Amino acid sequence: MTTLCATLLCAILLATVSGLPVSDFESNITTTVEIAPGVVMPRINLGTCCGSQPKVGLEPWYQAGGIGVDTALDYGVQKDIAAVLKQGLVPREKIFITTKIPAGIGIETGFCIGGADKAIQQVKRDISELGVKYVDLVLLHAPCLIASQNLAMWQGLEEALAQNLTRAIGVSNYKAENLEQLMKGSKVKPAVDQCHMGVGSHDDATIKYAQANGITYEAYDAMRNCPFDDPELLSMATAHNVSTAQVCLRWVLQKGAVMAVGTGANASHVGKYAAEDLDLYSFTLTDDEMDRLSKK
Ligand SMILES: NC(=O)c1ccc[n+]([C@@H]2O[C@H](COP(=O)([O-])OP(=O)(O)OC[C@H]3O[C@@H](n4cnc5c(N)ncnc54)[C@H](OP(=O)(O)O)[C@@H]3O)[C@@H](O)[C@H]2O)c1
């Protein structure tokens, strides 16, 4: 970590001294990222909601080399995931499981009250439905309107961490101001903030705030606004010999974020999607391409 920081600092200093522009984007991207001390998360994780079915998608994901899976109690698919895990295709310790406990307005009423006790109870229920002893990352699904409610639920996650029910804790759908508020009272900093992000729709202020504070930003919905038929995007895809979907996903990685991506539920193409969505490391978008995609 220290060496990496020194190298980055050196590169920035050299570029500044030499008058070369400093890039806003990451280009040397590894397949994993350390989100908390000793907790290494895959950059690309399989989504399991909103049309994507773990019953159909999880096995092809593992076969394509994927090891990260993203779920939530609210998705109602824990038992389907448990059934696939039970087959033992991949040893538990090689799989990275992210889950979310109900929190926030608009998810289910009542989940902003109940505080730490309710939060820890939900983590235990989640783990039990998944049929595992621990998960790798638990997120609060969304912020509540009242900051003290967020903090109370967060304290439940801190307790879950202390009890080794999870290896890391984080949040989802938190804007910069929610993160700032939470960190005023938290003992443990959120490891991850998972938010709606993709070409065509991104909250740059929150991305910047999270990254400046050492919080890994995770995208969901990276495909939802991807302009698949846009001529500029098509020409970038042709230039790099990849699909337009891969260009949209690679943009997320070069913005310094990780992602949960769904592969749908169509058995005839989940395998192809999985292979493509995991194959994002063999090409690099230029800064100019990144800039143009950022403006779409
Ligand atoms: N924290 C939160 O509040 C929150 C909210 C929403 C989602 N999530 C998480 O994020 C995950 C991803 O979000 P999402 O599934 O809504 O959206 P997404 O990943 O943006 O879109 C998934 C869809 O993209 C298409 N796709 C995937 N790979 C493709 C490829 N290589 N080529 C062409 N099309 C491709 C498929 O569409 P078709 O099936 O139509 O072909 C797939 O169903 C979710 O599953 C969930 O785990 C979290």
The ligand as an SDF file (V2000), in Angstrom:
LIG
                    3D

 48 52  0  0  0  0  0  0  0  0999 V2000
  -27.9170   -1.0520   -3.9070 N   0  0  0  0  0  0  0  0  0  0  0  0
  -29.0100   -0.9050   -4.6130 C   0  0  0  0  0  0  0  0  0  0  0  0
  -29.9390   -0.1630   -4.2530 O   0  0  0  0  0  0  0  0  0  0  0  0
  -29.1190   -1.6330   -5.9350 C   0  0  0  0  0  0  0  0  0  0  0  0
  -30.1100   -1.2620   -6.8530 C   0  0  0  0  0  0  0  0  0  0  0  0
  -30.1700   -1.9580   -8.0650 C   0  0  0  0  0  0  0  0  0  0  0  0
  -29.2560   -2.9570   -8.3360 C   0  0  0  0  0  0  0  0  0  0  0  0
  -28.3200   -3.3260   -7.4140 N   0  0  0  0  0  0  0  0  0  0  0  0
  -27.3680   -4.4350   -7.6570 C   0  0  0  0  0  0  0  0  0  0  0  0
  -26.6520   -4.1740   -8.8390 O   0  0  0  0  0  0  0  0  0  0  0  0
  -26.8390   -5.2550   -9.7430 C   0  0  0  0  0  0  0  0  0  0  0  0
  -26.7550   -4.7430  -11.1610 C   0  0  0  0  0  0  0  0  0  0  0  0
  -27.8380   -3.8940  -11.4340 O   0  0  0  0  0  0  0  0  0  0  0  0
  -28.9210   -4.2710  -12.5320 P   0  0  0  0  0  0  0  0  0  0  0  0
  -28.9350   -5.7550  -12.7220 O   0  0  0  0  0  0  0  0  0  0  0  0
  -30.1620   -3.5720  -12.1370 O   0  0  0  0  0  0  0  0  0  0  0  0
  -28.4220   -3.4940  -13.7970 O   0  0  0  0  0  0  0  0  0  0  0  0
  -27.2110   -3.6680  -14.8040 P   0  0  0  0  0  0  0  0  0  0  0  0
  -26.1260   -4.5100  -14.2850 O   0  0  0  0  0  0  0  0  0  0  0  0
  -26.9170   -2.2970  -15.2190 O   0  0  0  0  0  0  0  0  0  0  0  0
  -27.9440   -4.3710  -16.0330 O   0  0  0  0  0  0  0  0  0  0  0  0
  -28.0610   -5.7480  -16.1640 C   0  0  0  0  0  0  0  0  0  0  0  0
  -28.5330   -6.0460  -17.5850 C   0  0  0  0  0  0  0  0  0  0  0  0
  -27.5630   -5.6100  -18.5200 O   0  0  0  0  0  0  0  0  0  0  0  0
  -27.5770   -6.4550  -19.6420 C   0  0  0  0  0  0  0  0  0  0  0  0
  -26.2200   -7.0020  -19.8530 N   0  0  0  0  0  0  0  0  0  0  0  0
  -25.3620   -7.5190  -18.9330 C   0  0  0  0  0  0  0  0  0  0  0  0
  -24.2060   -7.9030  -19.5170 N   0  0  0  0  0  0  0  0  0  0  0  0
  -24.3420   -7.6090  -20.8400 C   0  0  0  0  0  0  0  0  0  0  0  0
  -23.4990   -7.7680  -21.9660 C   0  0  0  0  0  0  0  0  0  0  0  0
  -22.2650   -8.2710  -21.8520 N   0  0  0  0  0  0  0  0  0  0  0  0
  -23.9810   -7.3690  -23.1910 N   0  0  0  0  0  0  0  0  0  0  0  0
  -25.2080   -6.8200  -23.3120 C   0  0  0  0  0  0  0  0  0  0  0  0
  -26.0600   -6.6450  -22.2820 N   0  0  0  0  0  0  0  0  0  0  0  0
  -25.6200   -7.0420  -21.0590 C   0  0  0  0  0  0  0  0  0  0  0  0
  -28.5710   -7.5590  -19.3810 C   0  0  0  0  0  0  0  0  0  0  0  0
  -29.8200   -7.1490  -19.9650 O   0  0  0  0  0  0  0  0  0  0  0  0
  -30.8220   -8.2030  -20.6650 P   0  0  0  0  0  0  0  0  0  0  0  0
  -31.0360   -9.2710  -19.6400 O   0  0  0  0  0  0  0  0  0  0  0  0
  -32.0270   -7.3550  -20.9310 O   0  0  0  0  0  0  0  0  0  0  0  0
  -30.1710   -8.6610  -21.9270 O   0  0  0  0  0  0  0  0  0  0  0  0
  -28.6780   -7.5470  -17.8550 C   0  0  0  0  0  0  0  0  0  0  0  0
  -29.9000   -8.0180  -17.4020 O   0  0  0  0  0  0  0  0  0  0  0  0
  -28.1980   -5.8450   -9.3440 C   0  0  0  0  0  0  0  0  0  0  0  0
  -28.4160   -7.1230   -9.8690 O   0  0  0  0  0  0  0  0  0  0  0  0
  -28.0660   -5.7850   -7.8420 C   0  0  0  0  0  0  0  0  0  0  0  0
  -27.2690   -6.8460   -7.3630 O   0  0  0  0  0  0  0  0  0  0  0  0
  -28.2310   -2.6510   -6.2330 C   0  0  0  0  0  0  0  0  0  0  0  0
  1  2  1  0
  2  3  2  0
  2  4  1  0
  4  5  1  0
  4 48  2  0
  5  6  2  0
  6  7  1  0
  7  8  2  0
  8  9  1  0
  8 48  1  0
  9 10  1  0
  9 46  1  0
 10 11  1  0
 11 12  1  0
 11 44  1  0
 12 13  1  0
 13 14  1  0
 14 15  2  0
 14 16  1  0
 14 17  1  0
 17 18  1  0
 18 19  2  0
 18 20  1  0
 18 21  1  0
 21 22  1  0
 22 23  1  0
 23 24  1  0
 23 42  1  0
 24 25  1  0
 25 26  1  0
 25 36  1  0
 26 27  1  0
 26 35  1  0
 27 28  2  0
 28 29  1  0
 29 30  1  0
 29 35  2  0
 30 31  1  0
 30 32  2  0
 32 33  1  0
 33 34  2  0
 34 35  1  0
 36 37  1  0
 36 42  1  0
 37 38  1  0
 38 39  2  0
 38 40  1  0
 38 41  1  0
 42 43  1  0
 44 45  1  0
 44 46  1  0
 46 47  1  0
M  CHG  2   8   1  16  -1
M  END
$$$$
